[in-house]
Amino acid sequence: MLIRTPDPETADGIVADFYRGDLDDDGFVFSHTRAMAVNPEALAAFETLVHAIVPSIGVRTYELVTLAAAGALRSPHCLLAHGRKALRAGALDEDQLEAVARDGDHADLSDADRAVMRFARRVSTDAADMSDADSQELREAGFDDRQIVDIALAAAARNYFSRALQALTVPVETELVGLSPRLRDALLSPVRRASAG
């Protein structure tokens, strides 16, 4: 990564607050936090956006959207970070997370979960060709107008964040606390499949 990032030893203000969150949770500051902390106001705005989205759709749906979008984008940063967040929040258990990461599916997923993930993948790969039929699938799965908008915002927000990290060639910490080698391997499988193809 070419850019110089704020040093955790000397960070203050809002940057120190962002760093403290990583330190408290994992004992070190992630490269993606350091990169985004170069513009702490933008990072704060992103977090505000996420906090405005989650209440209407819930943590589980937000994490399914995020994992589907990150997989479509081949974003190792976001696959690993949100795999871990989904586990810590109880949104998915280990077997569900592994199946979602490897196959995009799991027996415990509802039709609504599957619709959300399809929508997020479309936003991340083919947004220009989406139509009302894509939103209609969410409506038929039981989501209301606000939830449909927030699912679209969650997927679009993941595109913003993941693509920024990729563009800046931010290093990926693959040895994440709380993820077994099996789960790391599963979460990184969309990235490896794309590289092999």
Contacts in CASP RR format, 6 or more apart in sequence:
PFRMAT RR
TARGET T0000
AUTHOR 0000-0000-0000
METHOD contacts of the structure
MODEL  1
MLIRTPDPETADGIVADFYRGDLDDDGFVFSHTRAMAVNPEALAAFETLV
HAIVPSIGVRTYELVTLAAAGALRSPHCLLAHGRKALRAGALDEDQLEAV
ARDGDHADLSDADRAVMRFARRVSTDAADMSDADSQELREAGFDDRQIVD
IALAAAARNYFSRALQALTVPVETELVGLSPRLRDALLSPVRRASAG
1 31 0 8 1.000
1 35 0 8 1.000
1 168 0 8 1.000
1 169 0 8 1.000
1 170 0 8 1.000
1 171 0 8 1.000
2 168 0 8 1.000
2 169 0 8 1.000
3 35 0 8 1.000
3 38 0 8 1.000
3 168 0 8 1.000
4 38 0 8 1.000
5 31 0 8 1.000
5 34 0 8 1.000
5 35 0 8 1.000
5 37 0 8 1.000
5 38 0 8 1.000
6 15 0 8 1.000
6 19 0 8 1.000
6 34 0 8 1.000
6 37 0 8 1.000
6 38 0 8 1.000
8 19 0 8 1.000
8 23 0 8 1.000
8 29 0 8 1.000
8 34 0 8 1.000
11 19 0 8 1.000
11 37 0 8 1.000
14 40 0 8 1.000
14 41 0 8 1.000
14 44 0 8 1.000
15 37 0 8 1.000
15 40 0 8 1.000
18 33 0 8 1.000
18 36 0 8 1.000
18 37 0 8 1.000
18 40 0 8 1.000
18 43 0 8 1.000
19 29 0 8 1.000
19 33 0 8 1.000
19 34 0 8 1.000
19 37 0 8 1.000
22 28 0 8 1.000
22 29 0 8 1.000
22 30 0 8 1.000
22 33 0 8 1.000
23 29 0 8 1.000
25 177 0 8 1.000
26 176 0 8 1.000
26 177 0 8 1.000
27 177 0 8 1.000
28 173 0 8 1.000
30 81 0 8 1.000
30 173 0 8 1.000
31 170 0 8 1.000
31 171 0 8 1.000
31 172 0 8 1.000
31 173 0 8 1.000
32 77 0 8 1.000
32 81 0 8 1.000
32 165 0 8 1.000
32 170 0 8 1.000
35 164 0 8 1.000
35 165 0 8 1.000
35 168 0 8 1.000
35 170 0 8 1.000
36 42 0 8 1.000
36 43 0 8 1.000
36 46 0 8 1.000
36 161 0 8 1.000
36 164 0 8 1.000
36 165 0 8 1.000
37 43 0 8 1.000
46 157 0 8 1.000
46 160 0 8 1.000
46 161 0 8 1.000
49 153 0 8 1.000
49 157 0 8 1.000
50 62 0 8 1.000
50 154 0 8 1.000
50 157 0 8 1.000
53 62 0 8 1.000
53 150 0 8 1.000
53 153 0 8 1.000
53 154 0 8 1.000
53 157 0 8 1.000
54 62 0 8 1.000
56 146 0 8 1.000
56 147 0 8 1.000
56 150 0 8 1.000
57 65 0 8 1.000
57 143 0 8 1.000
57 147 0 8 1.000
57 150 0 8 1.000
57 151 0 8 1.000
57 154 0 8 1.000
59 89 0 8 1.000
59 90 0 8 1.000
59 91 0 8 1.000
60 86 0 8 1.000
60 89 0 8 1.000
60 90 0 8 1.000
60 91 0 8 1.000
60 92 0 8 1.000
60 113 0 8 1.000
61 112 0 8 1.000
61 113 0 8 1.000
61 116 0 8 1.000
61 147 0 8 1.000
61 151 0 8 1.000
61 154 0 8 1.000
62 154 0 8 1.000
63 82 0 8 1.000
63 83 0 8 1.000
63 85 0 8 1.000
63 86 0 8 1.000
63 89 0 8 1.000
63 91 0 8 1.000
63 92 0 8 1.000
64 86 0 8 1.000
64 91 0 8 1.000
64 92 0 8 1.000
64 100 0 8 1.000
64 113 0 8 1.000
64 116 0 8 1.000
64 117 0 8 1.000
64 120 0 8 1.000
65 116 0 8 1.000
65 117 0 8 1.000
65 119 0 8 1.000
65 120 0 8 1.000
65 151 0 8 1.000
65 154 0 8 1.000
65 155 0 8 1.000
65 158 0 8 1.000
66 78 0 8 1.000
66 82 0 8 1.000
66 120 0 8 1.000
66 154 0 8 1.000
66 158 0 8 1.000
67 79 0 8 1.000
67 82 0 8 1.000
67 83 0 8 1.000
67 86 0 8 1.000
67 100 0 8 1.000
67 101 0 8 1.000
67 117 0 8 1.000
68 104 0 8 1.000
68 116 0 8 1.000
68 117 0 8 1.000
68 118 0 8 1.000
68 120 0 8 1.000
68 121 0 8 1.000
68 124 0 8 1.000
68 155 0 8 1.000
69 78 0 8 1.000
69 120 0 8 1.000
69 121 0 8 1.000
69 123 0 8 1.000
69 124 0 8 1.000
69 154 0 8 1.000
69 155 0 8 1.000
69 158 0 8 1.000
69 159 0 8 1.000
69 162 0 8 1.000
70 78 0 8 1.000
70 79 0 8 1.000
70 82 0 8 1.000
70 158 0 8 1.000
70 162 0 8 1.000
70 190 0 8 1.000
71 78 0 8 1.000
71 79 0 8 1.000
71 121 0 8 1.000
71 124 0 8 1.000
71 190 0 8 1.000
71 191 0 8 1.000
72 120 0 8 1.000
72 121 0 8 1.000
72 124 0 8 1.000
72 125 0 8 1.000
72 190 0 8 1.000
73 124 0 8 1.000
73 158 0 8 1.000
73 159 0 8 1.000
73 162 0 8 1.000
73 163 0 8 1.000
73 166 0 8 1.000
74 190 0 8 1.000
74 191 0 8 1.000
74 194 0 8 1.000
74 195 0 8 1.000
75 158 0 8 1.000
75 162 0 8 1.000
75 165 0 8 1.000
75 166 0 8 1.000
75 191 0 8 1.000
76 172 0 8 1.000
76 174 0 8 1.000
76 187 0 8 1.000
76 188 0 8 1.000
76 191 0 8 1.000
77 162 0 8 1.000
77 165 0 8 1.000
77 170 0 8 1.000
77 172 0 8 1.000
78 158 0 8 1.000
78 161 0 8 1.000
78 162 0 8 1.000
78 165 0 8 1.000
79 101 0 8 1.000
79 187 0 8 1.000
79 188 0 8 1.000
79 190 0 8 1.000
79 191 0 8 1.000
80 172 0 8 1.000
80 173 0 8 1.000
80 174 0 8 1.000
80 176 0 8 1.000
80 179 0 8 1.000
80 184 0 8 1.000
80 187 0 8 1.000
80 188 0 8 1.000
81 176 0 8 1.000
83 92 0 8 1.000
83 97 0 8 1.000
83 101 0 8 1.000
83 179 0 8 1.000
83 183 0 8 1.000
83 187 0 8 1.000
84 176 0 8 1.000
84 177 0 8 1.000
84 178 0 8 1.000
84 179 0 8 1.000
85 91 0 8 1.000
86 92 0 8 1.000
86 97 0 8 1.000
87 93 0 8 1.000
87 94 0 8 1.000
87 97 0 8 1.000
87 178 0 8 1.000
87 179 0 8 1.000
87 183 0 8 1.000
92 100 0 8 1.000
94 180 0 8 1.000
94 183 0 8 1.000
95 106 0 8 1.000
96 106 0 8 1.000
96 108 0 8 1.000
96 109 0 8 1.000
97 183 0 8 1.000
97 186 0 8 1.000
97 187 0 8 1.000
98 182 0 8 1.000
98 183 0 8 1.000
98 186 0 8 1.000
99 105 0 8 1.000
99 106 0 8 1.000
99 107 0 8 1.000
100 106 0 8 1.000
100 109 0 8 1.000
100 117 0 8 1.000
101 183 0 8 1.000
101 186 0 8 1.000
101 187 0 8 1.000
101 189 0 8 1.000
101 190 0 8 1.000
102 186 0 8 1.000
102 189 0 8 1.000
104 117 0 8 1.000
105 114 0 8 1.000
109 117 0 8 1.000
111 141 0 8 1.000
112 141 0 8 1.000
112 142 0 8 1.000
112 143 0 8 1.000
115 137 0 8 1.000
115 138 0 8 1.000
115 140 0 8 1.000
115 141 0 8 1.000
116 138 0 8 1.000
116 141 0 8 1.000
116 143 0 8 1.000
116 151 0 8 1.000
118 137 0 8 1.000
119 134 0 8 1.000
119 135 0 8 1.000
119 137 0 8 1.000
119 138 0 8 1.000
119 151 0 8 1.000
119 152 0 8 1.000
119 155 0 8 1.000
120 151 0 8 1.000
120 154 0 8 1.000
120 155 0 8 1.000
120 158 0 8 1.000
122 130 0 8 1.000
122 134 0 8 1.000
123 130 0 8 1.000
123 152 0 8 1.000
123 155 0 8 1.000
123 156 0 8 1.000
123 159 0 8 1.000
124 155 0 8 1.000
124 158 0 8 1.000
124 159 0 8 1.000
135 148 0 8 1.000
135 152 0 8 1.000
138 147 0 8 1.000
138 148 0 8 1.000
138 151 0 8 1.000
139 148 0 8 1.000
143 151 0 8 1.000
174 184 0 8 1.000
174 188 0 8 1.000
175 184 0 8 1.000
176 184 0 8 1.000
179 187 0 8 1.000
END
